[in-house]
Amino acid sequence: MKFKLLIFLAVGLGLTSCNPKFYTPNTHNVPLISKKGETNLTLSGNGNQVEVQGASGIAENFAISISGGLFIPPDLDNGNGGSGKFLELGAGYFTPLDENWVFEAYGIFGFGSFENHLPSTKDVNPQTSGDISANLVRIGIQPNIGYKSPYFSAALSSRIVNLSYSNVEGDLIFENVNQPDYLGENSSSLLLEPALTVRGGLEKIKLQLQYGYSLNLSNKDFRQDKAFLTIGLNCNF
C-alpha cells in the first residue's frame, strides 16, 4: 500500500508499499537565519505530500519556526492507502559563524494524526474493516549548520526526536498480527534523522532539494518509511 503519514504544514516522501506504515519523515525546516528580522519561507513536497514551512529571527540570536504538511498519496488499485496531518512549532538559537556560515539549533514540538486503510486484508479477515488510526506527538531538537550566499546555499541538519502515539483505534490485521496492538506495543520511538538541503537560484527565491533519512534507534524494524526526497521553492527576505 501507499501510505504517507502527515506531518502537517511538516513527516515525508513518496514510496509505494503493500504494507502498513505508521510514520514518514517530513522535510526539515532549515531556514539558516543569520540576523534579527530575517524571514524564510518554503513550499515543498513530492507526489504524495505538500508542506509549508516558515521561520523568522524575532530577536538577536533567537528565532521561531513553524512547519506543517498534508500527506495524501493516491490509493492503490485495490483500495489500500492512507493519509495524515501534522503541525510543528519550534524556537531556538542562531548565530553567524562568519560572513557565509550559520549555525542554528531549534527545540521542536509537533502533533498530528494518521489513518491507514487496507481493504485488501478483509479477504483474509472478513470480520475486520482493515483500518487503523492514531494521534502522534514528536518532540526533540534540530541543529543545523550551513553555507549561504546570495545565489546558493547548502546545509546539514539532524533531528533527534521522540515519536509517540496515542488514541490508537481500528482492527487492522496484517500478516496475522493485530496492528493496533503492534502500535500500542511500539508507542514510543527515538529517531535520528539527518538531512542535506541544497538551494540555488535568485537572491530572494531559490529552488530547494532535500534528501534525508530516518533511523529508528528504538526499533529498526518499526513500520515506517526511511529515506525521503522533496523539492520546493524557498524565499528569504
C-alpha positions, 0 to 999 in steps of 0.5 A: 500500500501507499501510505504517507503519514502527515506531518502537517504544514511538516513527516515525508516522501513518496514510496509505494508499499503493500504494507502498513506504515505508521510514520514518514519523515517530513522535510526539515525546516532549515531556514539558516537565519543569520540576523534579527528580522530575517524571514524564510519561507518554503513550499515543498513536497513530492507526489504524495505530500505538500508542506509549508514551512516558515521561520523568522529571527524575532530577536538577536540570536533567537528565532521561531519556526513553524512547519506543517504538511498534508500527506495524501498519496493516491490509493492503490488499485485495490483500495489500500492507502492512507493519509495524515496531518501534522503541525510543528512549532519550534524556537531556538538559537542562531548565530553567524559563524562568519560572513557565509556560515550559520549555525542554528539549533531549534527545540521542536514540538509537533502533533498530528494524526494518521489513518491507514486503510487496507481493504485488501486484508478483509479477504483474509479477515472478513470480520475486520474493516482493515483500518487503523488510526492514531494521534502522534506527538514528536518532540526533540531538537534540530541543529543545523549548520550551513553555507549561504550566499546570495545565489546558493546555499547548502546545509546539514541538519539532524533531528533527534526526536521522540515519536509517540502515539496515542488514541490508537483505534481500528482492527487492522490485521496484517500478516496475522498480527493485530496492528493496533496492538503492534502500535500500542506495543511500539508507542514510543520511538527515538529517531535520528534523522539527518538531512542535506538541503541544497538551494540555488537560484535568485537572491530572494527565491531559490529552488530547494532539494532535500534528501534525508533519512530516518533511523529508528534507534528504538526499533529498526524494524518499526513500520515506517518509511526511511529515506525521503526526497522533496523539492520546493521553492524557498524565499528569504527576505 
